[in-house]
Amino acid sequence: MKKIKLKELESCLQQVDTFESPKLLLEQYPTRPHIAACMLYTIHNTFDDIENKTVADLGCGCGMLSIGSAMLGAGLCVGFDIDADALEIFNRNVEEFELTNINMVQCDVCSLSDSMSETFDTVIMNPPFGTKHNKGMDVFFLKTALQLAKTAVYSLHKTSTRQHIQKKADEWKVKMEVIAELKYDLPASYKFHKKKSVDIEVDFIRFSAEKLLN
Ligand SMILES: C[S@@+](CC[C@H](N)C(=O)[O-])C[C@H]1O[C@@H](n2cnc3c(N)ncnc32)[C@H](O)[C@@H]1O
């Protein structure tokens, strides 16, 4: 198994460039390097769902999670995002890190078709939470992710929505496990944020893509 120390992964991810002019309506908050490194380290070391696997990153932004997956030995990681400006930064990051196991696709995740069903082993994402006139976007991303994944989906969701997410998982007959509860500090990147950063509670969840029989 590919061995990279957690600290080493985090310090590499600190070199990833993020959104230059974040778009509020697209909820463009980068995953902090510390959180991204902890998530990916766990997915790799505890569940072995990255190395030599095909990985999709939905709402990849500037590529924080994709780049970390590629470093941990993903066979191929494909990032999907609607925003061309974010993908341009992602592309620059990929060139700077000299990674060859990454692709990216500009598209609306809501329009990914059924023909891509079970195309990836693993899906990772920090989806929009659906709080900016895009209610339900988190669940939409999750549903799409579960269609694309053969094995598992790893995602971040606001802790306050846990019951709702559990209800959806039950409805779709998928097993979900809250791996960690995180304090997610959103930097004050938007004008309406008066404080320097705002802490929100977020669940890091693993969903098994295999359907439960009963
Ligand atoms: C919270 S950010 C996460 C960015 C990146 N994954 C990271 O971890 O740093 C959510 C991302 O979803 C993208 N996004 C929002 N709505 C989308 C949609 N309908 N289809 C595809 N991407 C979308 C945004 O452009 C943004 O990059």
The ligand as an SDF file (V2000), in Angstrom:
LIG
                    3D

 27 29  0  0  0  0  0  0  0  0999 V2000
  -17.8760   23.3270   -1.5340 C   0  0  0  0  0  0  0  0  0  0  0  0
  -17.1170   23.5190   -3.1180 S   0  0  0  0  0  0  0  0  0  0  0  0
  -15.9480   22.1980   -3.0600 C   0  0  0  0  0  0  0  0  0  0  0  0
  -14.7820   22.3980   -3.9850 C   0  0  0  0  0  0  0  0  0  0  0  0
  -13.7140   21.2970   -3.9810 C   0  0  0  0  0  0  0  0  0  0  0  0
  -14.2880   19.9880   -4.1440 N   0  0  0  0  0  0  0  0  0  0  0  0
  -12.9160   21.2930   -2.7310 C   0  0  0  0  0  0  0  0  0  0  0  0
  -13.0420   20.2960   -1.9980 O   0  0  0  0  0  0  0  0  0  0  0  0
  -12.1520   22.2130   -2.4650 O   0  0  0  0  0  0  0  0  0  0  0  0
  -18.4210   22.9460   -4.1890 C   0  0  0  0  0  0  0  0  0  0  0  0
  -18.0740   22.8900   -5.6680 C   0  0  0  0  0  0  0  0  0  0  0  0
  -19.2320   22.4360   -6.4010 O   0  0  0  0  0  0  0  0  0  0  0  0
  -19.3010   23.1130   -7.6340 C   0  0  0  0  0  0  0  0  0  0  0  0
  -20.7030   23.0740   -8.0900 N   0  0  0  0  0  0  0  0  0  0  0  0
  -21.7640   23.7230   -7.5710 C   0  0  0  0  0  0  0  0  0  0  0  0
  -22.8920   23.3880   -8.2330 N   0  0  0  0  0  0  0  0  0  0  0  0
  -22.5200   22.4980   -9.1990 C   0  0  0  0  0  0  0  0  0  0  0  0
  -23.2270   21.7610  -10.1920 C   0  0  0  0  0  0  0  0  0  0  0  0
  -24.5560   21.8600  -10.3390 N   0  0  0  0  0  0  0  0  0  0  0  0
  -22.5340   20.9190  -10.9970 N   0  0  0  0  0  0  0  0  0  0  0  0
  -21.1880   20.7970  -10.8590 C   0  0  0  0  0  0  0  0  0  0  0  0
  -20.4660   21.4620   -9.9410 N   0  0  0  0  0  0  0  0  0  0  0  0
  -21.1260   22.2940   -9.1110 C   0  0  0  0  0  0  0  0  0  0  0  0
  -18.7910   24.5140   -7.3430 C   0  0  0  0  0  0  0  0  0  0  0  0
  -18.3460   25.1870   -8.5020 O   0  0  0  0  0  0  0  0  0  0  0  0
  -17.6770   24.2170   -6.3150 C   0  0  0  0  0  0  0  0  0  0  0  0
  -16.4480   24.0780   -6.9750 O   0  0  0  0  0  0  0  0  0  0  0  0
  1  2  1  0
  2  3  1  0
  2 10  1  0
  3  4  1  0
  4  5  1  0
  5  6  1  0
  5  7  1  0
  7  8  2  0
  7  9  1  0
 10 11  1  0
 11 12  1  0
 11 26  1  0
 12 13  1  0
 13 14  1  0
 13 24  1  0
 14 15  1  0
 14 23  1  0
 15 16  2  0
 16 17  1  0
 17 18  1  0
 17 23  2  0
 18 19  1  0
 18 20  2  0
 20 21  1  0
 21 22  2  0
 22 23  1  0
 24 25  1  0
 24 26  1  0
 26 27  1  0
M  CHG  2   2   1   9  -1
M  END
$$$$
